[in-house]
Amino acid sequence: MVKQRQRGKIIFISSGHEDIPFPGYTAYCAAKGGIRMMMRNLAMELAQYHINVNNIAPGAISTPINGPKVCPALRLRRRHAAKDHPGCHSNGRLAR
């Protein structure tokens, strides 16, 4: 895009765990945090070329890996979930 002098977009897919700790998955969280920082730096570096850089970080999604443990707040009542575990969805459920 830069050599061709074309505008463009770069979109990264990350995870809510770029900001929210997930015990037992340090490497995963670090990798997602790295994607976020790479996106932020690239956005600044490529702005002069009219290249837009974004990161999509979906919230909690139930998968075979994380379904049972991604958010202990899901077992709590809705009003406590958001207060005690701010990284969890306040509606008390995971996306699928």
C-alpha positions in Angstrom: 0.0 0.0 0.0 2.8 2.4 0.9 4.8 1.8 -2.3 1.7 2.0 -4.4 0.6 5.2 -2.7 -2.9 3.8 -2.0 -5.1 4.3 1.0 -5.9 1.2 2.9 -7.0 -0.5 6.1 -5.3 -3.1 8.3 -7.5 -4.9 10.8 -6.1 -7.1 13.6 -8.2 -9.5 15.6 -7.2 -9.7 19.2 -9.1 -10.6 22.4 -10.5 -8.8 25.5 -7.6 -10.5 27.3 -5.3 -8.0 25.9 -6.3 -5.9 28.9 -8.0 -8.5 31.2 -5.9 -11.0 33.1 -6.7 -14.7 32.4 -4.8 -16.8 35.0 -3.0 -19.8 33.5 -2.9 -18.2 30.0 0.0 -15.7 30.4 1.5 -16.3 27.0 -1.9 -15.9 25.3 -2.6 -12.6 27.1 0.9 -11.3 26.4 0.5 -12.2 22.7 -2.9 -10.3 22.5 -1.4 -7.4 24.3 1.5 -7.4 21.8 -1.0 -7.3 18.9 -2.7 -4.3 20.5 0.6 -2.4 20.9 1.7 -3.3 17.4 -1.6 -1.9 16.1 -1.2 1.3 18.0 2.3 1.9 16.7 1.4 1.0 13.1 -1.6 3.3 13.2 0.8 6.2 14.1 3.5 5.2 11.6 1.1 4.6 8.6 -1.3 7.5 9.2 0.8 9.7 7.0 0.1 7.3 4.1 -3.6 7.4 4.8 -3.6 3.8 6.0 -6.0 3.1 8.8 -5.1 0.5 11.4 -7.6 -1.0 13.8 -7.9 -3.8 16.3 -11.0 -5.8 17.0 -11.0 -7.3 20.5 -14.1 -9.3 21.1 -15.3 -9.9 24.6 -15.7 -13.3 26.3 -16.7 -16.0 23.8 -17.3 -19.6 25.1 -14.9 -22.0 23.4 -13.8 -25.5 24.4 -10.6 -24.0 25.9 -12.1 -21.2 28.1 -15.8 -22.0 28.5 -15.6 -23.4 32.0 -13.2 -20.9 33.4 -13.1 -17.7 31.4 -15.3 -15.8 33.9 -16.1 -17.0 37.4 -18.4 -14.0 37.7 -20.9 -15.8 35.4 -21.9 -17.9 38.4 -22.7 -14.8 40.4 -25.8 -12.7 40.3 -25.8 -10.1 37.5 -25.4 -7.1 39.8 -22.2 -8.5 41.4 -20.7 -9.6 38.1 -19.9 -6.2 36.8 -18.7 -4.8 40.1 -16.5 -7.7 41.2 -15.2 -8.7 37.7 -15.3 -5.6 35.5 -13.8 -7.5 32.5 -16.8 -9.8 32.3 -20.0 -9.1 30.6 -22.6 -7.6 32.9 -25.4 -9.5 31.2 -24.1 -12.7 32.9 -23.5 -14.8 29.8 -20.8 -15.6 27.2 -21.1 -15.2 23.5 -21.0 -18.5 21.5 
